[in-house]
Amino acid sequence: MLPHADDAISRDGKSLILAYDHGLEHGPVDFDPNPSTADPERLFELASHDAVTALAVQKGIAEAYYPDYEEDVNLLLKLNGTSSLWMGEPDSPVNCSAEYAADLGADAIGFTLYGGSNHEVEMAEEFKAAQEGAREHDMGVVMWSYPRGQGVKNDTSPDTISYAARLGLELGADVVKVKYPGSAEAMGEAVRMAGPTKVVMSGGTMRDDKAFLRNVADAIDAGATGLAVGRNVFQRDDPERILDALEAVVFEEVELDEAIAI
Ligand code: FBP
């Protein structure tokens, strides 16, 4: 990783990445709890909130909408992604180059690596091209490090998440996004394994405010530098309110009880 390569998608060294690749990864069913979020414009509006340091989308959404929002939103362009219609061993086809991401105005690129999948070898080779392309264009590199597939028994165990975080450092990510390993202690170990690569927590399926914010606060206390979150923001009835609370927890060091009361 390079010092400061993620500055464009950070605030005071921390990040809150709003993830919106769910239309590809999970399909329209993810928009059902809050149907207005099927419209990408709604997410670009949410990404204009002060708490959000970047919006992660796929190429097609960036092409169609980013020109209207480039003043207000930092773009994190995912270069690979797969649909839940795919039933094979975990894989994520590359659908965009780093060069094209730079042409679209991206501040950083995002790339999923399924360590432990039978496709890990090709995915790591593809990550090399993406990472080196990002370096040429001064874009940050965010790895979605999600071990899964035949080589992985438990994809959120502390050991697996520490390994996931370490893959980010070894392969040259500036930020590595991992699932929460179940405790602050385990998160702290993942952060230690990532060295100078920053670790952000993945949001996961919808939880109540208290449980979700407590996880986020624990992760930050353990040394994570923020989160990359989709459903726990956009599936709520009032996504702006949870962004206010996340801003308090991630950037303003507000006590958890006070943030929950926002
Ligand atoms: P969530 O906060 O909604 O979990 O989003 C984070 C994310 O990594 C998305 O970028 C991606 O679409 C999704 O999770 C993938 O989830 P999974 O592969 O675990 O179903």
Boltz pocket constraint, residues with backbone or C-beta under 6 A from the ligand:
constraints:
  - pocket:
      binder: B
      contacts: [[A, 19], [A, 20], [A, 21], [A, 22], [A, 25], [A, 26], [A, 144], [A, 202], [A, 203], [A, 204], [A, 205], [A, 228], [A, 229], [A, 230], [A, 231], [A, 232]]
      max_distance: 6.0
